[in-house]
């Protein structure tokens, strides 16, 4: 059913892949059952509907740089890897606005803003590889957080997929 949603190239249950999805930067370790890469919010919605209907644990994941273990499955399940949703959709300097997908790497947004003389103030230590979806999920701050604030201070709106598969916009 997952292959029907995301296609063969975006599904894996190979042991080598499951080992790489079994840990993050924390001390926690446990292998998932499988992993899928979503490329659209609609795919995320269908995956969540399936996991809810079948009562299969699902763990969203970006770069896996979490120090808290929040990307490690506790009891198998599906890893929902969002790193292929990695497009900067829009940058509007005059509005001080960037619209990004959750798999955009923090450093890539920084590179896109630099020619305009701007930067994204939260500065996580893992910024060279961490994804903005993970930064939002963990409210990443980094060294500049005391002066500029953390990620939540810069989020104006979100498109989220709820556990039952409904897509909602906030902000």
DSSP file (Angstrom, degrees, kcal/mol; ACC not computed):
  #  RESIDUE AA STRUCTURE BP1 BP2  ACC     N-H-->O    O-->H-N    N-H-->O    O-->H-N    TCO  KAPPA ALPHA  PHI   PSI    X-CA   Y-CA   Z-CA
    1    1 A X     >        0   0    0      0, 0.0     4,-1.2     0, 0.0     5,-0.1   0.000 360.0 360.0 360.0 -37.1    0.0    0.0    0.0
    2    2 A X  H  >  +     0   0    0      1,-0.2     4,-2.7     2,-0.2     5,-0.4   0.905 360.0  52.5 -65.7 -40.5    2.9    2.4    0.7
    3    3 A X  H  > S+     0   0    0      1,-0.2     4,-2.5     2,-0.2    -1,-0.2   0.880 105.2  56.2 -61.8 -37.1    4.4    1.7   -2.7
    4    4 A X  H  4 S+     0   0    0      1,-0.2    -1,-0.2     2,-0.2    -2,-0.2   0.847 112.6  42.6 -61.9 -32.8    1.1    2.5   -4.2
    5    5 A X  H  < S+     0   0    0     -4,-1.2    -2,-0.2    -3,-0.3    -1,-0.2   0.925 133.0  15.1 -79.2 -47.2    1.2    5.9   -2.5
    6    6 A X  H  < S-     0   0    0     -4,-2.7    -3,-0.2     1,-0.1    -2,-0.2   0.577 103.6-115.8-109.9 -12.1    4.9    6.9   -3.1
    7    7 A X    ><  -     0   0    0     -4,-2.5     3,-1.2    -5,-0.4    -1,-0.1   0.003  36.2 -76.1  89.3 158.4    6.2    4.6   -5.8
    8    8 A X  G >  S+     0   0    0      1,-0.3     3,-1.5     2,-0.2    -1,-0.1   0.855 127.3  58.5 -60.6 -37.7    8.9    2.0   -5.6
    9    9 A X  G 3  S+     0   0    0      1,-0.3    -1,-0.3    -3,-0.1    -2,-0.1   0.678 106.5  50.2 -68.9 -15.1   11.7    4.5   -5.7
   10   10 A X  G <  S+     0   0    0     -3,-1.2    27,-2.2    -7,-0.1     2,-0.4   0.075 100.7  74.4-111.3  23.0   10.4    6.1   -2.5
   11   11 A X  E <   +A   36   0A   0     -3,-1.5     2,-0.3    25,-0.2    25,-0.2  -0.993  51.9 169.1-133.7 141.5   10.0    3.0   -0.4
   12   12 A X  E     +A   35   0A   0     23,-2.3    23,-2.6    -2,-0.4    -3,-0.0  -0.989  24.3 164.5-150.0 145.6   12.6    0.8    1.3
   13   13 A X        +     0   0    0     -2,-0.3     2,-0.1    21,-0.2    -1,-0.1   0.077  40.6 137.0-136.0  18.9   12.6   -2.0    3.8
   14   14 A X     >  -     0   0    0      1,-0.1     4,-2.5     4,-0.0     3,-0.3  -0.404  61.5-123.4 -70.1 145.2   16.2   -3.1    3.1
   15   15 A X  H  > S+     0   0    0      1,-0.2     4,-2.4     2,-0.2     5,-0.2   0.884 109.1  54.6 -57.0 -44.0   18.3   -3.9    6.2
   16   16 A X  H  > S+     0   0    0      1,-0.2     4,-1.5     2,-0.2    -1,-0.2   0.891 111.7  45.1 -61.5 -38.8   21.0   -1.4    5.4
   17   17 A X  H  > S+     0   0    0     -3,-0.3     4,-1.5     2,-0.2    -1,-0.2   0.901 110.8  53.2 -70.0 -40.1   18.5    1.4    5.1
   18   18 A X  H  < S+     0   0    0     -4,-2.5    14,-0.5     1,-0.2     4,-0.3   0.863 106.9  52.8 -64.8 -35.0   16.7    0.3    8.3
   19   19 A X  H >< S+     0   0    0     -4,-2.4     3,-1.3     1,-0.2    -1,-0.2   0.922 108.2  50.2 -64.4 -42.7   20.0    0.4   10.2
   20   20 A X  H 3< S+     0   0    0     -4,-1.5     3,-0.4     1,-0.3    -1,-0.2   0.782 112.3  47.6 -68.9 -24.4   20.6    4.0    9.0
   21   21 A X  T 3< S+     0   0    0     -4,-1.5    52,-0.4     1,-0.2    -1,-0.3   0.405  92.7  83.2 -90.5   1.9   17.1    5.0   10.1
   22   22 A X  S <  S+     0   0    0     -3,-1.3     8,-2.3    -4,-0.3     2,-0.3   0.418  95.0  29.1 -88.7   2.3   17.5    3.3   13.6
   23   23 A X  B     -D   29   0B   0     -3,-0.4     2,-0.2     6,-0.2     6,-0.1  -0.969  52.6-172.1-152.0 164.8   19.4    6.2   15.3
   24   24 A X        -     0   0    0      4,-0.6    41,-0.2    -2,-0.3    43,-0.1  -0.543  62.7 -62.3-135.2-153.5   19.8    9.9   15.4
   25   25 A X  S    S+     0   0    0     41,-1.1    42,-0.2    39,-0.4    40,-0.1   0.456 111.5  83.5 -80.8   1.9   22.3   12.1   17.3
   26   26 A X  S    S-     0   0    0     40,-0.5    -2,-0.2     2,-0.1    42,-0.1  -0.215  96.2-103.1 -89.5-174.1   20.9   10.9   20.6
   27   27 A X  S    S+     0   0    0     40,-0.3     2,-0.1    -4,-0.1    41,-0.1   0.491  85.4 111.4 -87.2  -4.1   21.7    7.7   22.5
   28   28 A X        -     0   0    0      2,-0.0    -4,-0.6    44,-0.0     2,-0.3  -0.448  42.7-179.9 -77.9 143.3   18.5    6.0   21.3
   29   29 A X  B     +D   23   0B   0     -6,-0.1     2,-0.2    -2,-0.1    -6,-0.2  -0.986  16.8 133.9-144.8 130.2   18.5    3.1   18.9
   30   30 A X        -     0   0    0     -8,-2.3    43,-0.6    -2,-0.3     2,-0.3  -0.798  44.3-118.9-171.9 137.1   15.8    1.0   17.3
   31   31 A X        -     0   0    0     -2,-0.2    45,-0.4    41,-0.1   -12,-0.1  -0.558  21.9-138.4 -82.7 138.6   15.1   -0.2   13.8
   32   32 A X        -     0   0    0    -14,-0.5    46,-0.2    -2,-0.3     3,-0.1  -0.346  17.6-123.4 -79.4 172.5   11.9    0.8   11.9
   33   33 A X  S    S-     0   0    0     44,-2.5     2,-0.3     1,-0.3    45,-0.2   0.847  83.5 -22.4 -82.3 -40.0   10.0   -1.7    9.8
   34   34 A X  E     - b   0  78A   0     43,-1.7    45,-2.3   -16,-0.1     2,-0.3  -0.950  58.5-134.4-159.4 173.7   10.3    0.4    6.6
   35   35 A X  E     -Ab  12  79A   0    -23,-2.6   -23,-2.3    -2,-0.3     2,-0.3  -0.994  11.9-167.8-140.4 147.1   10.8    3.9    5.3
   36   36 A X  E     -Ab  11  80A   0     43,-2.7    45,-2.8    -2,-0.3     2,-0.6  -0.973  15.2-141.9-131.4 148.6    9.1    6.1    2.7
   37   37 A X  E     - b   0  81A   0    -27,-2.2     2,-0.3    -2,-0.3    45,-0.2  -0.956  19.3-155.7-108.1 118.9   10.1    9.4    1.2
   38   38 A X        -     0   0    0     43,-1.5    46,-0.3    -2,-0.6     3,-0.1  -0.706  15.7-177.2 -92.5 147.4    7.2   11.7    0.6
   39   39 A X        +     0   0    0     -2,-0.3     2,-0.3     1,-0.2    -1,-0.1   0.484  67.7  34.4-118.0 -10.1    7.4   14.4   -2.1
   40   40 A X  S  > S-     0   0    0      1,-0.1     4,-1.9    45,-0.0    -1,-0.2  -0.959  76.4-117.7-142.2 158.9    4.0   16.1   -1.6
   41   41 A X  H  > S+     0   0    0     -2,-0.3     4,-2.5     1,-0.2     5,-0.1   0.838 115.9  59.2 -63.1 -32.9    1.7   17.0    1.2
   42   42 A X  H  > S+     0   0    0      2,-0.2     4,-2.3     1,-0.2    -1,-0.2   0.893 104.7  48.6 -65.1 -39.1   -0.9   14.8   -0.4
   43   43 A X  H  > S+     0   0    0      2,-0.2     4,-2.6     1,-0.2    -2,-0.2   0.920 110.2  51.6 -64.7 -42.7    1.4   11.8   -0.1
   44   44 A X  H  X S+     0   0    0     -4,-1.9     4,-2.5     1,-0.2    -2,-0.2   0.925 109.5  51.6 -57.7 -44.1    2.0   12.6    3.5
   45   45 A X  H  X S+     0   0    0     -4,-2.5     4,-2.4     1,-0.2    -2,-0.2   0.930 111.0  46.0 -58.7 -48.4   -1.7   12.7    4.0
   46   46 A X  H  X S+     0   0    0     -4,-2.3     4,-2.2     1,-0.2    -1,-0.2   0.876 111.9  51.7 -65.3 -37.5   -2.3    9.3    2.4
   47   47 A X  H  X S+     0   0    0     -4,-2.6     4,-2.7     2,-0.2    -1,-0.2   0.918 111.2  47.5 -64.6 -43.5    0.6    7.8    4.4
   48   48 A X  H  X S+     0   0    0     -4,-2.5     4,-2.4     2,-0.2     5,-0.2   0.887 110.1  52.3 -66.7 -38.4   -0.8    9.1    7.7
   49   49 A X  H  X S+     0   0    0     -4,-2.4     4,-2.6    -5,-0.2    -1,-0.2   0.936 112.5  46.2 -59.8 -45.5   -4.3    7.8    6.8
   50   50 A X  H  X S+     0   0    0     -4,-2.2     4,-2.6     2,-0.2    -2,-0.2   0.938 112.8  47.9 -63.1 -48.7   -2.8    4.4    6.1
   51   51 A X  H  X>S+     0   0    0     -4,-2.7     5,-2.6     1,-0.2     4,-0.6   0.882 115.1  46.6 -64.0 -37.1   -0.7    4.2    9.3
   52   52 A X  H ><5S+     0   0    0     -4,-2.4     3,-0.5   111,-0.2    -1,-0.2   0.931 113.0  48.0 -67.9 -45.5   -3.7    5.4   11.4
   53   53 A X  H 3<5S+     0   0    0     -4,-2.6    -2,-0.2     1,-0.2    -1,-0.2   0.893 120.4  37.5 -61.4 -41.7   -6.1    2.9    9.8
   54   54 A X  H 3<5S-     0   0    0     -4,-2.6    -1,-0.2    -5,-0.2    -2,-0.2   0.450 107.9-124.0 -91.6  -1.3   -3.7    0.0   10.2
   55   55 A X  T <<5 +     0   0    0     -4,-0.6     2,-0.5    -3,-0.5    -3,-0.2   0.914  55.4 155.1  57.5  46.7   -2.4    1.2   13.6
   56   56 A X      < -     0   0    0     -5,-2.6    -1,-0.2    -6,-0.2    -2,-0.1  -0.912  47.5-115.1-104.2 125.7    1.2    1.3   12.4
   57   57 A X        -     0   0    0     -2,-0.5    21,-2.9    18,-0.2     2,-0.4  -0.289  32.7-161.5 -57.9 143.6    3.5    3.7   14.3
   58   58 A X  E     -c   78   0A   0     19,-0.2     2,-0.5    21,-0.0    21,-0.2  -0.997   9.5-168.3-132.7 133.8    4.8    6.5   12.1
   59   59 A X  E     -c   79   0A   0     19,-2.9    21,-2.7    -2,-0.4     2,-0.1  -0.964  14.8-143.7-124.7 113.4    7.9    8.7   12.8
   60   60 A X  E     -c   80   0A   0     -2,-0.5     2,-0.4    19,-0.2    21,-0.2  -0.487  25.8-174.4 -72.4 148.1    8.5   11.8   10.7
   61   61 A X  E     +c   81   0A   0     19,-2.5    21,-3.0    -2,-0.1    22,-0.3  -0.999  22.3 173.5-148.8 139.7   12.2   12.5   10.0
   62   62 A X  S    S-     0   0    0     -2,-0.4    21,-0.3    19,-0.2    41,-0.1   0.342  79.9 -26.1-106.1-115.6   14.3   15.1    8.4
   63   63 A X  S    S-     0   0    0     19,-0.1    67,-0.1    18,-0.1    18,-0.0   0.624  79.8-123.8 -80.0 -13.1   18.1   14.9    8.6
   64   64 A X        +     0   0    0      1,-0.1   -39,-0.4   -40,-0.1    66,-0.1   0.798  69.2 132.7  76.8  28.3   18.1   12.9   11.8
   65   65 A X        +     0   0    0    -41,-0.2   -41,-0.1   -40,-0.1    65,-0.1   0.391  29.0 136.3 -90.9   4.0   20.3   15.3   13.7
   66   66 A X        -     0   0    0      1,-0.1   -41,-1.1     2,-0.1   -40,-0.5  -0.211  42.4-162.9 -56.4 135.2   17.9   15.3   16.7
   67   67 A X  S    S+     0   0    0    -42,-0.2   -40,-0.3     1,-0.1    -1,-0.1   0.442  86.2  61.5 -92.6  -3.0   19.6   15.1   20.1
   68   68 A X  S    S-     0   0    0    -42,-0.1    -1,-0.1   -41,-0.1    -2,-0.1   0.479 106.6-116.0-105.1  -4.4   16.4   14.0   21.8
   69   69 A X  S >  S+     0   0    0     -3,-0.2     3,-1.7   -41,-0.1    -2,-0.1   0.603  70.0 137.0  81.4  11.3   15.7   10.7   20.0
   70   70 A X  T 3  S+     0   0    0      1,-0.3   -10,-0.1     3,-0.0    -1,-0.1   0.595  70.1  50.9 -72.6  -6.9   12.5   12.1   18.4
   71   71 A X  T 3  S+     0   0    0     -5,-0.1     2,-0.5     2,-0.1    -1,-0.3   0.293  90.1  95.7-106.8   9.2   13.3   10.5   15.0
   72   72 A X  S <  S-     0   0    0     -3,-1.7   -50,-0.1   -50,-0.1     2,-0.1  -0.865  76.4-124.8-101.7 127.9   14.0    7.1   16.4
   73   73 A X        -     0   0    0    -43,-0.6     3,-0.2    -2,-0.5     4,-0.1  -0.441  12.6-158.7 -69.6 142.6   11.2    4.5   16.3
   74   74 A X  S    S+     0   0    0      2,-0.2    -1,-0.1     1,-0.2     3,-0.1   0.859  88.3  13.3 -85.8 -39.9   10.3    2.9   19.6
   75   75 A X  S    S-     0   0    0      1,-0.5   -18,-0.2   -45,-0.1    -1,-0.2  -0.422 112.2 -90.4-136.0  59.5    8.6   -0.1   18.3
   76   76 A X        +     0   0    0    -45,-0.4    -1,-0.5    -3,-0.2    -2,-0.2  -0.409  69.8 130.9  69.6-146.3    9.3   -0.5   14.6
   77   77 A X        -     0   0    0     -4,-0.1   -44,-2.5    -3,-0.1   -43,-1.7  -0.497  60.0 -35.5  97.2-166.2    6.9    1.2   12.2
   78   78 A X  E     -bc  34  58A   0    -21,-2.9   -19,-2.9   -45,-0.2     2,-0.6  -0.829  40.9-148.7-102.9 128.6    7.2    3.6    9.3
   79   79 A X  E     -bc  35  59A   0    -45,-2.3   -43,-2.7    -2,-0.5     2,-0.9  -0.874  11.3-155.5 -89.7 124.8    9.8    6.3    9.0
   80   80 A X  E     -bc  36  60A   0    -21,-2.7   -19,-2.5    -2,-0.6     2,-0.5  -0.847  11.4-160.5-102.0  96.2    8.4    9.1    7.0
   81   81 A X  E     -bc  37  61A   0    -45,-2.8   -43,-1.5    -2,-0.9     3,-0.3  -0.677  13.5-177.0 -83.8 121.8   11.5   10.8    5.5
   82   82 A X    >   +     0   0    0    -21,-3.0     3,-1.7    -2,-0.5    21,-0.3   0.258  52.3 106.2-102.5  10.4   10.7   14.4    4.4
   83   83 A X  T 3  S+     0   0    0    -22,-0.3    -1,-0.2     1,-0.3    22,-0.1   0.696  73.7  60.7 -68.7 -17.3   14.2   15.2    3.0
   84   84 A X  T 3  S+     0   0    0     -3,-0.3     2,-1.2   -46,-0.3    -1,-0.3   0.549  86.0  76.8 -86.2  -5.8   12.9   15.0   -0.6
   85   85 A X    <   +     0   0    0     -3,-1.7    18,-2.8     1,-0.1    19,-0.4  -0.621  65.3 135.5 -93.6  71.7   10.4   17.8    0.1
   86   86 A X        +     0   0    0     -2,-1.2     2,-0.4    17,-0.3    19,-0.2  -0.162  20.1 126.3-120.9  37.2   13.4   20.1   -0.2
   87   87 A X        -     0   0    0     17,-0.1    14,-1.9    -3,-0.0     2,-0.9  -0.810  54.6-139.6-103.5 136.6   12.2   23.1   -2.3
   88   88 A X  E     -E  100   0C   0     -2,-0.4    12,-0.2    12,-0.2     3,-0.1  -0.843  24.9-170.2 -83.3 109.2   12.4   26.8   -1.4
   89   89 A X  E     -     0   0C   0     10,-1.7     2,-0.3    -2,-0.9    11,-0.2   0.883  58.4  -9.8 -74.7 -40.9    9.0   27.7   -2.8
   90   90 A X  E     -E   99   0C   0      9,-1.7     9,-3.1    -3,-0.1     2,-0.4  -0.979  47.3-162.0-160.9 142.4    9.3   31.5   -2.6
   91   91 A X  E     -E   98   0C   0     -2,-0.3     2,-0.6     7,-0.2     7,-0.2  -0.983  10.6-179.9-127.8 120.6   11.5   34.2   -1.1
   92   92 A X  E >>> -E   97   0C   0      5,-3.3     5,-2.0    -2,-0.4     3,-0.9  -0.844   3.0-177.8-121.3  92.9   10.0   37.7   -0.9
   93   93 A X  G >45S+     0   0    0     -2,-0.6     3,-1.4     1,-0.3    -1,-0.2   0.891  81.6  58.4 -58.1 -43.2   12.6   40.0    0.6
   94   94 A X  G 345S+     0   0    0      1,-0.3    -1,-0.3     2,-0.1    -2,-0.0   0.793 114.4  38.3 -60.9 -27.0   10.2   43.0    0.7
   95   95 A X  G <45S-     0   0    0     -3,-0.9    -1,-0.3     2,-0.2    -2,-0.2   0.418 108.2-124.8 -98.1  -1.3    7.8   41.0    2.9
   96   96 A X  T <<5 +     0   0    0     -3,-1.4     2,-0.4    -4,-0.6    -3,-0.2   0.946  66.5 138.9  53.9  50.7   10.7   39.4    4.9
   97   97 A X  E   < -E   92   0C   0     -5,-2.0    -5,-3.3     2,-0.0     2,-0.4  -0.984  37.1-178.5-134.8 133.7    9.1   36.0    3.9
   98   98 A X  E     -E   91   0C   0     -2,-0.4     2,-0.6    -7,-0.2    -7,-0.2  -1.000  12.2-158.0-127.0 131.8   10.5   32.6    2.8
   99   99 A X  E     +E   90   0C   0     -9,-3.1    -9,-1.7    -2,-0.4   -10,-1.7  -0.949  26.4 167.5-108.9 120.0    8.1   29.8    2.0
  100  100 A X  E     -E   88   0C   0     -2,-0.6   -12,-0.2   -12,-0.2     2,-0.2  -0.911  35.6-118.8-133.6 156.4    9.9   26.4    2.3
  101  101 A X    >   -     0   0    0    -14,-1.9     3,-1.6    -2,-0.3    31,-0.3  -0.548  40.6-105.4 -85.5 161.8    9.2   22.7    2.3
  102  102 A X  T 3  S+     0   0    0      1,-0.3    31,-2.7    -2,-0.2    32,-0.5   0.726 114.6  59.3 -65.3 -22.4   10.1   20.8    5.5
  103  103 A X  T 3  S+     0   0    0    -18,-2.8    -1,-0.3   -21,-0.3   -17,-0.3   0.403  73.1 121.5 -89.0   4.1   13.1   19.0    3.9
  104  104 A X    <   -     0   0    0     -3,-1.6    28,-2.8   -19,-0.4     2,-0.3  -0.504  66.6-123.7 -67.2 130.7   15.0   22.3    3.0
  105  105 A X  B >>  -F  131   0D   0     26,-0.2     4,-1.7    -2,-0.2     3,-0.9  -0.582  12.5-127.4 -77.1 136.5   18.4   22.3    4.7
  106  106 A X  H 3> S+     0   0    0     24,-2.8     4,-2.1    -2,-0.3     3,-0.3   0.888 109.6  53.5 -48.8 -47.3   19.0   25.3    7.0
  107  107 A X  H 3> S+     0   0    0     20,-1.6     4,-2.2    23,-0.3    -1,-0.3   0.820 104.3  55.9 -62.8 -31.9   22.3   26.1    5.2
  108  108 A X  H <> S+     0   0    0     -3,-0.9     4,-1.9     2,-0.2    -1,-0.2   0.877 107.1  48.6 -69.8 -36.9   20.6   26.1    1.8
  109  109 A X  H  X S+     0   0    0     -4,-1.7     4,-2.0    -3,-0.3    -2,-0.2   0.914 109.6  53.2 -65.8 -41.5   18.1   28.7    3.0
  110  110 A X  H  X S+     0   0    0     -4,-2.1     4,-2.0     1,-0.2    -2,-0.2   0.919 109.1  48.8 -57.4 -44.8   21.1   30.7    4.3
  111  111 A X  H  X S+     0   0    0     -4,-2.2     4,-0.7     1,-0.2    -1,-0.2   0.875 110.7  50.7 -63.6 -38.1   22.7   30.5    0.9
  112  112 A X  H  < S+     0   0    0     -4,-1.9    -1,-0.2     1,-0.2    -2,-0.2   0.826 114.6  43.4 -69.9 -31.2   19.5   31.6   -0.8
  113  113 A X  H ><>S+     0   0    0     -4,-2.0     5,-1.7     1,-0.2     3,-1.7   0.775  95.5  79.0 -83.6 -28.0   19.1   34.6    1.5
  114  114 A X  H ><5S+     0   0    0     -4,-2.0     3,-2.2     1,-0.3    -1,-0.2   0.843  83.9  59.6 -54.5 -43.6   22.8   35.8    1.5
  115  115 A X  T 3<5S+     0   0    0     -4,-0.7    -1,-0.3     1,-0.3    -2,-0.1   0.757 107.0  49.8 -59.5 -21.2   22.7   37.6   -1.9
  116  116 A X  T < 5S-     0   0    0     -3,-1.7    -1,-0.3    -4,-0.2    -2,-0.2   0.434 120.6-109.4 -93.6  -1.3   20.0   39.8   -0.5
  117  117 A X  T < 5S+     0   0    0     -3,-2.2     2,-0.3    -4,-0.3    -3,-0.2   0.721  81.2 117.6  79.5  22.2   22.0   40.6    2.6
  118  118 A X      < -     0   0    0     -5,-1.7    -1,-0.3    -8,-0.1     2,-0.3  -0.761  40.2-173.5-118.7 164.7   19.7   38.6    4.8
  119  119 A X        -     0   0    0     -2,-0.3     2,-0.7    -3,-0.1    -9,-0.1  -0.966  34.2-108.7-148.9 162.5   19.9   35.5    7.0
  120  120 A X        -     0   0    0     -2,-0.3   -10,-0.1     1,-0.1    31,-0.0  -0.871  34.1-145.6 -95.0 111.5   17.6   33.2    9.0
  121  121 A X  S    S+     0   0    0     -2,-0.7    23,-0.2    27,-0.1    -1,-0.1   0.813  72.3  88.2 -56.9 -44.1   18.4   34.1   12.6
  122  122 A X        -     0   0    0     26,-0.1     2,-0.3    28,-0.1    20,-0.2  -0.343  60.8-168.6 -56.9 137.7   18.0   30.7   14.4
  123  123 A X  B     -g  142   0E   0     18,-2.9    20,-0.8     3,-0.0    21,-0.2  -0.626   1.9-168.4-133.4  72.7   21.4   29.1   14.1
  124  124 A X    >   -     0   0    0     -2,-0.3     3,-2.1    18,-0.2     4,-0.1  -0.312  30.7-123.4 -64.9 147.2   21.3   25.4   15.1
  125  125 A X  T 3  S+     0   0    0      1,-0.3     3,-0.4     2,-0.1    -1,-0.1   0.800 115.1  52.0 -58.9 -28.1   24.7   23.8   15.6
  126  126 A X  T >> S+     0   0    0      1,-0.2     4,-3.1     2,-0.1     3,-2.4   0.163  73.5 125.4 -92.5  18.1   23.6   21.2   13.0
  127  127 A X  T <4  +     0   0    0     -3,-2.1   -20,-1.6     1,-0.3    -1,-0.2   0.687  60.7  66.2 -55.4 -24.3   22.6   23.9   10.5
  128  128 A X  T 34 S+     0   0    0     -3,-0.4    -1,-0.3   -22,-0.2    -2,-0.1   0.763 125.3  10.0 -69.1 -22.3   24.8   22.5    7.7
  129  129 A X  T <4 S+     0   0    0     -3,-2.4    -2,-0.2   -22,-0.1    -1,-0.1   0.572  99.1 108.0-130.0 -18.6   22.6   19.4    7.5
  130  130 A X     <  -     0   0    0     -4,-3.1   -24,-2.8   -25,-0.1   -23,-0.3  -0.315  62.1-127.9 -70.0 149.4   19.5   20.0    9.7
  131  131 A X  B  >  -F  105   0D   0    -26,-0.3     4,-2.1   -25,-0.1   -26,-0.2  -0.642  12.9-124.1 -96.4 154.5   16.2   20.5    7.9
  132  132 A X  H  > S+     0   0    0    -28,-2.8     4,-2.5   -31,-0.3     5,-0.2   0.829 111.4  58.7 -67.4 -31.3   13.8   23.3    8.6
  133  133 A X  H  > S+     0   0    0    -31,-2.7     4,-2.4   -29,-0.2    -1,-0.2   0.921 109.3  44.5 -61.2 -42.9   11.0   20.9    9.3
  134  134 A X  H  > S+     0   0    0    -32,-0.5     4,-2.0     2,-0.2    -2,-0.2   0.861 110.4  55.0 -67.6 -36.4   13.1   19.5   12.1
  135  135 A X  H  X>S+     0   0    0     -4,-2.1     5,-2.2     2,-0.2     4,-0.7   0.907 111.3  44.7 -62.2 -41.4   14.1   23.0   13.3
  136  136 A X  H ><5S+     0   0    0     -4,-2.5     3,-0.7     3,-0.2    -2,-0.2   0.930 112.0  52.3 -66.8 -45.1   10.4   23.8   13.6
  137  137 A X  H 3<5S+     0   0    0     -4,-2.4    -2,-0.2     1,-0.2    -1,-0.2   0.833 121.6  31.3 -60.8 -33.5    9.6   20.5   15.3
  138  138 A X  H 3<5S-     0   0    0     -4,-2.0    -1,-0.2    -5,-0.1    -2,-0.2   0.392 103.8-123.9-106.5   2.2   12.3   21.1   17.9
  139  139 A X  T <<5 -     0   0    0     -4,-0.7    -3,-0.2    -3,-0.7    -4,-0.1   0.938  37.7-154.0  52.6  51.3   12.2   24.9   18.1
  140  140 A X      < +     0   0    0     -5,-2.2    11,-2.5    -6,-0.2    12,-0.1  -0.174  29.1 162.1 -57.9 146.0   15.9   25.0   17.2
  141  141 A X        -     0   0    0      9,-0.2   -18,-2.9   -19,-0.1     3,-0.4   0.624  12.6-177.7-132.3 -54.4   17.8   28.1   18.4
  142  142 A X  B >   -g  123   0E   0    -20,-0.2     3,-1.5     1,-0.2     4,-0.3  -0.223  59.5 -38.1  74.7-168.8   21.5   27.8   18.5
  143  143 A X  T >  S+     0   0    0    -20,-0.8     3,-0.6     1,-0.3     4,-0.3   0.787 136.4  54.6 -64.8 -30.2   24.0   30.4   19.7
  144  144 A X  T >>>S+     0   0    0     -3,-0.4     4,-3.2   -21,-0.2     3,-0.6   0.516  82.1  94.5 -81.9  -3.1   22.1   33.3   18.2
  145  145 A X  H <>5S+     0   0    0     -3,-1.5     4,-1.8     1,-0.2    -1,-0.2   0.835  77.4  57.0 -59.2 -36.8   18.9   32.3   20.1
  146  146 A X  H <45S+     0   0    0     -3,-0.6    -1,-0.2    -4,-0.3    -2,-0.1   0.863 119.1  31.3 -64.6 -34.7   19.6   34.6   23.0
  147  147 A X  H <45S+     0   0    0     -3,-0.6    -2,-0.2    -4,-0.3    -1,-0.2   0.894 135.9  21.8 -88.0 -45.2   19.8   37.6   20.8
  148  148 A X  H  <5S-     0   0    0     -4,-3.2    -3,-0.2     1,-0.3    -2,-0.2   0.606 102.3-119.9-104.3 -14.0   17.4   36.8   17.9
  149  149 A X     << -     0   0    0     -4,-1.8    -1,-0.3    -5,-0.5     2,-0.1  -0.418  33.9 -69.1  98.1 179.5   15.1   34.1   19.4
  150  150 A X    >   -     0   0    0     -2,-0.1     3,-1.7   -28,-0.1     4,-0.3  -0.422  56.8 -80.7-106.0-178.7   14.4   30.6   18.3
  151  151 A X  G >  S+     0   0    0    -11,-2.5     3,-2.5     1,-0.3     4,-0.5   0.858 122.9  62.4 -53.4 -42.1   12.7   29.1   15.3
  152  152 A X  G >  S+     0   0    0      1,-0.3     3,-0.7     2,-0.2    -1,-0.3   0.781  93.7  64.6 -59.1 -25.5    9.1   29.6   16.6
  153  153 A X  G <  S+     0   0    0     -3,-1.7    -1,-0.3     1,-0.2    -2,-0.2   0.594 107.8  41.6 -71.9  -9.0    9.7   33.4   16.6
  154  154 A X  G <  S+     0   0    0     -3,-2.5     2,-0.7    -4,-0.3    -1,-0.2   0.358  85.9 103.1-120.2   2.0   10.1   33.3   12.8
  155  155 A X    <   +     0   0    0     -3,-0.7     3,-0.1    -4,-0.5    16,-0.0  -0.802  36.3 172.1 -92.3 117.3    7.3   30.9   11.8
  156  156 A X        -     0   0    0     -2,-0.7     2,-0.3     1,-0.3    -1,-0.2   0.711  66.4 -10.7 -94.0 -25.0    4.3   32.9   10.4
  157  157 A X        -     0   0    0      2,-0.0     2,-0.3    14,-0.0    -1,-0.3  -0.980  58.0-152.4-168.4 160.4    2.3   29.9    9.2
  158  158 A X  E     -H  170   0F   0     12,-0.7    12,-2.9    -2,-0.3     2,-0.6  -0.985  14.7-144.5-139.3 148.8    2.4   26.2    8.5
  159  159 A X  E     +H  169   0F   0     -2,-0.3     2,-0.3    10,-0.2    10,-0.2  -0.986  37.6 179.1-105.7 120.4    0.8   23.7    6.3
  160  160 A X  E     -H  168   0F   0      8,-3.1     8,-3.1    -2,-0.6     2,-0.6  -0.893  29.2-138.3-124.7 151.8    0.5   20.6    8.5
  161  161 A X  E     -H  167   0F   0     -2,-0.3     6,-0.2     6,-0.2     5,-0.1  -0.954  26.3-141.2-108.2 120.8   -0.9   17.1    8.0
  162  162 A X    >   -     0   0    0      4,-3.1     3,-2.8    -2,-0.6  -114,-0.1  -0.329  29.2 -99.7 -76.5 161.3   -2.8   15.9   11.0
  163  163 A X  T 3  S+     0   0    0      1,-0.3  -111,-0.2     2,-0.1    -1,-0.1   0.768 124.0  55.1 -54.7 -27.6   -2.6   12.3   12.2
  164  164 A X  T 3  S-     0   0    0      2,-0.1    -1,-0.3  -112,-0.1  -115,-0.0   0.427 123.6-103.6 -87.6   3.5   -5.9   11.5   10.5
  165  165 A X  S <  S+     0   0    0     -3,-2.8    -2,-0.1     1,-0.3     2,-0.1   0.313  73.7 141.2  96.7  -8.6   -4.6   12.7    7.1
  166  166 A X        -     0   0    0     -5,-0.1    -4,-3.1  -118,-0.1     2,-0.5  -0.446  47.0-135.8 -67.7 140.6   -6.4   16.1    7.0
  167  167 A X  E     -H  161   0F   0     -6,-0.2     2,-0.3    -2,-0.1    -6,-0.2  -0.868  27.8-178.0 -99.4 128.3   -4.2   18.9    5.7
  168  168 A X  E     -H  160   0F   0     -8,-3.1    -8,-3.1    -2,-0.5     2,-0.4  -0.934  18.0-148.4-128.1 146.9   -4.5   22.1    7.7
  169  169 A X  E     -H  159   0F   0     -2,-0.3     2,-0.3   -10,-0.2   -10,-0.2  -0.939  16.0-171.3-112.8 139.1   -3.0   25.6    7.3
  170  170 A X  E      H  158   0F   0    -12,-2.9   -12,-0.7    -2,-0.4   -14,-0.0  -0.804 360.0 360.0-120.1 165.7   -2.2   27.8   10.2
  171  171 A X              0   0    0     -2,-0.3    -1,-0.1   -14,-0.2   -14,-0.0   0.459 360.0 360.0  86.5 360.0   -1.1   31.4   10.5
